[in-house]
């Protein structure tokens, strides 16, 4: 059983059709078509969704790191996320990278900000440590 510790928000979606289906959030703010990677379909895929979520969360963590280290972050900071879907010995897996751009910040300080953000970003924690998860019949 999952133990809740001061839950701040719960994102809820309803997905049908898998990689060739659709997903909609409970509040209706997310309503997307899904397509398999490389299929040329009109929708996105789980790898792109994960990349978007992690990079957005990481920018939030960078902002907190900037406050903690008393560094004004550039308005044009950016995070490019890459999520690979791999198949090895019949098993699917993911691997991922974040490429962080902090224009105008000295490389040593930029690296310090990135490392601090990587220790506090919830997505980064999940990537490094796993996530408590539950799968059950509804």
Rosetta constraint file for C-alpha pairs under 8 A:
AtomPair CA 1 CA 134 HARMONIC 6.98 0.50
AtomPair CA 2 CA 132 HARMONIC 6.65 0.50
AtomPair CA 2 CA 133 HARMONIC 6.87 0.50
AtomPair CA 2 CA 134 HARMONIC 6.89 0.50
AtomPair CA 11 CA 25 HARMONIC 7.47 0.50
AtomPair CA 11 CA 26 HARMONIC 7.93 0.50
AtomPair CA 12 CA 25 HARMONIC 5.60 0.50
AtomPair CA 12 CA 26 HARMONIC 5.54 0.50
AtomPair CA 13 CA 23 HARMONIC 6.46 0.50
AtomPair CA 13 CA 24 HARMONIC 5.39 0.50
AtomPair CA 13 CA 25 HARMONIC 4.07 0.50
AtomPair CA 13 CA 26 HARMONIC 5.66 0.50
AtomPair CA 14 CA 23 HARMONIC 5.61 0.50
AtomPair CA 14 CA 24 HARMONIC 5.41 0.50
AtomPair CA 14 CA 25 HARMONIC 6.28 0.50
AtomPair CA 14 CA 26 HARMONIC 7.23 0.50
AtomPair CA 15 CA 21 HARMONIC 7.21 0.50
AtomPair CA 15 CA 22 HARMONIC 5.68 0.50
AtomPair CA 15 CA 23 HARMONIC 4.24 0.50
AtomPair CA 15 CA 24 HARMONIC 6.53 0.50
AtomPair CA 16 CA 21 HARMONIC 5.36 0.50
AtomPair CA 16 CA 22 HARMONIC 5.62 0.50
AtomPair CA 16 CA 23 HARMONIC 6.60 0.50
AtomPair CA 17 CA 21 HARMONIC 3.78 0.50
AtomPair CA 17 CA 22 HARMONIC 6.50 0.50
AtomPair CA 18 CA 22 HARMONIC 7.43 0.50
AtomPair CA 18 CA 34 HARMONIC 7.50 0.50
AtomPair CA 19 CA 34 HARMONIC 5.45 0.50
AtomPair CA 19 CA 35 HARMONIC 5.22 0.50
AtomPair CA 19 CA 36 HARMONIC 5.14 0.50
AtomPair CA 19 CA 45 HARMONIC 6.57 0.50
AtomPair CA 19 CA 46 HARMONIC 7.72 0.50
AtomPair CA 20 CA 33 HARMONIC 7.65 0.50
AtomPair CA 20 CA 34 HARMONIC 5.20 0.50
AtomPair CA 20 CA 35 HARMONIC 4.66 0.50
AtomPair CA 20 CA 36 HARMONIC 6.21 0.50
AtomPair CA 21 CA 33 HARMONIC 6.05 0.50
AtomPair CA 21 CA 34 HARMONIC 5.07 0.50
AtomPair CA 21 CA 35 HARMONIC 6.96 0.50
AtomPair CA 22 CA 31 HARMONIC 7.46 0.50
AtomPair CA 22 CA 32 HARMONIC 5.64 0.50
AtomPair CA 22 CA 33 HARMONIC 4.35 0.50
AtomPair CA 22 CA 34 HARMONIC 5.22 0.50
AtomPair CA 23 CA 30 HARMONIC 7.45 0.50
AtomPair CA 23 CA 31 HARMONIC 5.85 0.50
AtomPair CA 23 CA 32 HARMONIC 5.42 0.50
AtomPair CA 23 CA 33 HARMONIC 6.51 0.50
AtomPair CA 23 CA 34 HARMONIC 7.29 0.50
AtomPair CA 24 CA 28 HARMONIC 6.21 0.50
AtomPair CA 24 CA 29 HARMONIC 7.72 0.50
AtomPair CA 24 CA 30 HARMONIC 5.32 0.50
AtomPair CA 24 CA 31 HARMONIC 4.31 0.50
AtomPair CA 24 CA 32 HARMONIC 6.42 0.50
AtomPair CA 25 CA 29 HARMONIC 6.23 0.50
AtomPair CA 25 CA 30 HARMONIC 5.07 0.50
AtomPair CA 25 CA 31 HARMONIC 6.56 0.50
AtomPair CA 32 CA 43 HARMONIC 6.79 0.50
AtomPair CA 32 CA 44 HARMONIC 7.49 0.50
AtomPair CA 33 CA 42 HARMONIC 6.92 0.50
AtomPair CA 33 CA 43 HARMONIC 4.40 0.50
AtomPair CA 33 CA 44 HARMONIC 6.48 0.50
AtomPair CA 34 CA 41 HARMONIC 7.88 0.50
AtomPair CA 34 CA 42 HARMONIC 7.44 0.50
AtomPair CA 34 CA 43 HARMONIC 4.23 0.50
AtomPair CA 34 CA 44 HARMONIC 4.90 0.50
AtomPair CA 34 CA 45 HARMONIC 5.46 0.50
AtomPair CA 35 CA 39 HARMONIC 6.69 0.50
AtomPair CA 35 CA 40 HARMONIC 7.68 0.50
AtomPair CA 35 CA 41 HARMONIC 5.23 0.50
AtomPair CA 35 CA 42 HARMONIC 6.63 0.50
AtomPair CA 35 CA 43 HARMONIC 4.75 0.50
AtomPair CA 35 CA 44 HARMONIC 5.61 0.50
AtomPair CA 35 CA 45 HARMONIC 5.69 0.50
AtomPair CA 36 CA 41 HARMONIC 7.28 0.50
AtomPair CA 36 CA 44 HARMONIC 7.71 0.50
AtomPair CA 36 CA 45 HARMONIC 6.07 0.50
AtomPair CA 37 CA 44 HARMONIC 7.79 0.50
AtomPair CA 37 CA 45 HARMONIC 6.20 0.50
AtomPair CA 44 CA 48 HARMONIC 6.52 0.50
AtomPair CA 44 CA 49 HARMONIC 7.34 0.50
AtomPair CA 45 CA 49 HARMONIC 6.36 0.50
AtomPair CA 46 CA 50 HARMONIC 6.07 0.50
AtomPair CA 47 CA 51 HARMONIC 6.17 0.50
AtomPair CA 47 CA 83 HARMONIC 5.68 0.50
AtomPair CA 47 CA 84 HARMONIC 7.13 0.50
AtomPair CA 47 CA 85 HARMONIC 7.15 0.50
AtomPair CA 48 CA 52 HARMONIC 6.13 0.50
AtomPair CA 48 CA 83 HARMONIC 7.15 0.50
AtomPair CA 49 CA 53 HARMONIC 6.13 0.50
AtomPair CA 50 CA 54 HARMONIC 6.02 0.50
AtomPair CA 50 CA 83 HARMONIC 7.44 0.50
AtomPair CA 51 CA 55 HARMONIC 6.06 0.50
AtomPair CA 51 CA 81 HARMONIC 5.15 0.50
AtomPair CA 51 CA 82 HARMONIC 6.18 0.50
AtomPair CA 51 CA 83 HARMONIC 6.00 0.50
AtomPair CA 52 CA 56 HARMONIC 6.08 0.50
AtomPair CA 52 CA 81 HARMONIC 7.14 0.50
AtomPair CA 53 CA 57 HARMONIC 6.11 0.50
AtomPair CA 53 CA 123 HARMONIC 7.92 0.50
AtomPair CA 54 CA 58 HARMONIC 5.96 0.50
AtomPair CA 54 CA 81 HARMONIC 7.49 0.50
AtomPair CA 54 CA 123 HARMONIC 5.51 0.50
AtomPair CA 54 CA 124 HARMONIC 7.39 0.50
AtomPair CA 55 CA 59 HARMONIC 6.28 0.50
AtomPair CA 55 CA 79 HARMONIC 5.65 0.50
AtomPair CA 55 CA 80 HARMONIC 6.79 0.50
AtomPair CA 55 CA 81 HARMONIC 5.94 0.50
AtomPair CA 55 CA 98 HARMONIC 7.18 0.50
AtomPair CA 56 CA 60 HARMONIC 6.63 0.50
AtomPair CA 56 CA 79 HARMONIC 7.84 0.50
AtomPair CA 57 CA 61 HARMONIC 6.42 0.50
AtomPair CA 57 CA 121 HARMONIC 6.38 0.50
AtomPair CA 57 CA 122 HARMONIC 7.34 0.50
AtomPair CA 57 CA 123 HARMONIC 6.81 0.50
AtomPair CA 58 CA 62 HARMONIC 6.10 0.50
AtomPair CA 58 CA 79 HARMONIC 7.77 0.50
AtomPair CA 58 CA 117 HARMONIC 6.60 0.50
AtomPair CA 58 CA 118 HARMONIC 7.28 0.50
AtomPair CA 58 CA 121 HARMONIC 5.64 0.50
AtomPair CA 58 CA 123 HARMONIC 7.51 0.50
AtomPair CA 58 CA 124 HARMONIC 7.63 0.50
AtomPair CA 59 CA 63 HARMONIC 6.25 0.50
AtomPair CA 59 CA 78 HARMONIC 7.61 0.50
AtomPair CA 59 CA 79 HARMONIC 7.09 0.50
AtomPair CA 60 CA 64 HARMONIC 6.49 0.50
AtomPair CA 60 CA 121 HARMONIC 7.71 0.50
AtomPair CA 61 CA 65 HARMONIC 6.15 0.50
AtomPair CA 61 CA 117 HARMONIC 4.77 0.50
AtomPair CA 61 CA 118 HARMONIC 7.53 0.50
AtomPair CA 61 CA 120 HARMONIC 6.29 0.50
AtomPair CA 61 CA 121 HARMONIC 5.24 0.50
AtomPair CA 62 CA 66 HARMONIC 6.08 0.50
AtomPair CA 62 CA 113 HARMONIC 6.43 0.50
AtomPair CA 62 CA 114 HARMONIC 6.69 0.50
AtomPair CA 62 CA 116 HARMONIC 7.70 0.50
AtomPair CA 62 CA 117 HARMONIC 5.04 0.50
AtomPair CA 63 CA 67 HARMONIC 6.41 0.50
AtomPair CA 63 CA 73 HARMONIC 7.15 0.50
AtomPair CA 64 CA 68 HARMONIC 6.21 0.50
AtomPair CA 64 CA 117 HARMONIC 7.53 0.50
AtomPair CA 65 CA 69 HARMONIC 6.07 0.50
AtomPair CA 65 CA 113 HARMONIC 5.77 0.50
AtomPair CA 65 CA 116 HARMONIC 6.06 0.50
AtomPair CA 65 CA 117 HARMONIC 5.82 0.50
AtomPair CA 66 CA 70 HARMONIC 5.65 0.50
AtomPair CA 66 CA 71 HARMONIC 4.66 0.50
AtomPair CA 66 CA 72 HARMONIC 6.18 0.50
AtomPair CA 66 CA 73 HARMONIC 6.35 0.50
AtomPair CA 66 CA 113 HARMONIC 6.70 0.50
AtomPair CA 67 CA 71 HARMONIC 6.23 0.50
AtomPair CA 67 CA 72 HARMONIC 7.54 0.50
AtomPair CA 69 CA 113 HARMONIC 7.85 0.50
AtomPair CA 73 CA 77 HARMONIC 7.18 0.50
AtomPair CA 73 CA 102 HARMONIC 7.34 0.50
AtomPair CA 73 CA 105 HARMONIC 7.93 0.50
AtomPair CA 74 CA 102 HARMONIC 6.55 0.50
AtomPair CA 74 CA 103 HARMONIC 6.49 0.50
AtomPair CA 74 CA 104 HARMONIC 7.17 0.50
AtomPair CA 74 CA 105 HARMONIC 7.99 0.50
AtomPair CA 76 CA 102 HARMONIC 7.60 0.50
AtomPair CA 76 CA 103 HARMONIC 7.26 0.50
AtomPair CA 77 CA 100 HARMONIC 7.66 0.50
AtomPair CA 77 CA 101 HARMONIC 5.50 0.50
AtomPair CA 77 CA 102 HARMONIC 4.94 0.50
AtomPair CA 77 CA 103 HARMONIC 6.53 0.50
AtomPair CA 78 CA 100 HARMONIC 6.01 0.50
AtomPair CA 78 CA 101 HARMONIC 5.13 0.50
AtomPair CA 78 CA 102 HARMONIC 6.97 0.50
AtomPair CA 79 CA 98 HARMONIC 6.44 0.50
AtomPair CA 79 CA 99 HARMONIC 5.64 0.50
AtomPair CA 79 CA 100 HARMONIC 4.54 0.50
AtomPair CA 79 CA 101 HARMONIC 6.17 0.50
AtomPair CA 80 CA 98 HARMONIC 5.79 0.50
AtomPair CA 80 CA 99 HARMONIC 5.07 0.50
AtomPair CA 80 CA 100 HARMONIC 6.45 0.50
AtomPair CA 81 CA 96 HARMONIC 7.29 0.50
AtomPair CA 81 CA 97 HARMONIC 5.80 0.50
AtomPair CA 81 CA 98 HARMONIC 4.57 0.50
AtomPair CA 81 CA 99 HARMONIC 6.28 0.50
AtomPair CA 82 CA 96 HARMONIC 5.48 0.50
AtomPair CA 82 CA 97 HARMONIC 5.22 0.50
AtomPair CA 82 CA 98 HARMONIC 6.47 0.50
AtomPair CA 83 CA 94 HARMONIC 6.72 0.50
AtomPair CA 83 CA 95 HARMONIC 5.82 0.50
AtomPair CA 83 CA 96 HARMONIC 4.33 0.50
AtomPair CA 83 CA 97 HARMONIC 6.63 0.50
AtomPair CA 84 CA 94 HARMONIC 5.47 0.50
AtomPair CA 84 CA 95 HARMONIC 5.24 0.50
AtomPair CA 84 CA 96 HARMONIC 6.05 0.50
AtomPair CA 85 CA 92 HARMONIC 6.94 0.50
AtomPair CA 85 CA 93 HARMONIC 5.93 0.50
AtomPair CA 85 CA 94 HARMONIC 4.87 0.50
AtomPair CA 85 CA 95 HARMONIC 6.94 0.50
AtomPair CA 86 CA 92 HARMONIC 5.52 0.50
AtomPair CA 86 CA 93 HARMONIC 5.22 0.50
AtomPair CA 86 CA 94 HARMONIC 6.01 0.50
AtomPair CA 86 CA 95 HARMONIC 7.71 0.50
AtomPair CA 87 CA 91 HARMONIC 5.44 0.50
AtomPair CA 87 CA 92 HARMONIC 4.54 0.50
AtomPair CA 87 CA 93 HARMONIC 6.47 0.50
AtomPair CA 88 CA 92 HARMONIC 6.57 0.50
AtomPair CA 88 CA 93 HARMONIC 7.92 0.50
AtomPair CA 100 CA 114 HARMONIC 7.66 0.50
AtomPair CA 102 CA 110 HARMONIC 6.57 0.50
AtomPair CA 105 CA 109 HARMONIC 6.71 0.50
AtomPair CA 105 CA 110 HARMONIC 5.84 0.50
AtomPair CA 106 CA 110 HARMONIC 6.01 0.50
AtomPair CA 107 CA 111 HARMONIC 6.08 0.50
AtomPair CA 108 CA 112 HARMONIC 6.30 0.50
AtomPair CA 109 CA 113 HARMONIC 6.24 0.50
AtomPair CA 110 CA 114 HARMONIC 6.20 0.50
AtomPair CA 111 CA 115 HARMONIC 6.10 0.50
AtomPair CA 112 CA 116 HARMONIC 6.18 0.50
AtomPair CA 113 CA 117 HARMONIC 6.08 0.50
AtomPair CA 114 CA 118 HARMONIC 6.05 0.50
AtomPair CA 115 CA 119 HARMONIC 6.43 0.50
AtomPair CA 116 CA 120 HARMONIC 6.56 0.50
AtomPair CA 117 CA 121 HARMONIC 5.76 0.50
AtomPair CA 118 CA 124 HARMONIC 5.60 0.50
AtomPair CA 118 CA 125 HARMONIC 7.44 0.50
AtomPair CA 119 CA 124 HARMONIC 6.96 0.50
AtomPair CA 119 CA 125 HARMONIC 6.68 0.50
AtomPair CA 120 CA 124 HARMONIC 7.40 0.50
AtomPair CA 120 CA 125 HARMONIC 7.06 0.50
AtomPair CA 121 CA 125 HARMONIC 6.25 0.50
AtomPair CA 122 CA 126 HARMONIC 6.21 0.50
AtomPair CA 123 CA 127 HARMONIC 6.15 0.50
AtomPair CA 124 CA 128 HARMONIC 6.10 0.50
AtomPair CA 125 CA 129 HARMONIC 5.67 0.50
AtomPair CA 125 CA 130 HARMONIC 7.27 0.50
AtomPair CA 126 CA 130 HARMONIC 4.62 0.50
AtomPair CA 126 CA 131 HARMONIC 5.21 0.50
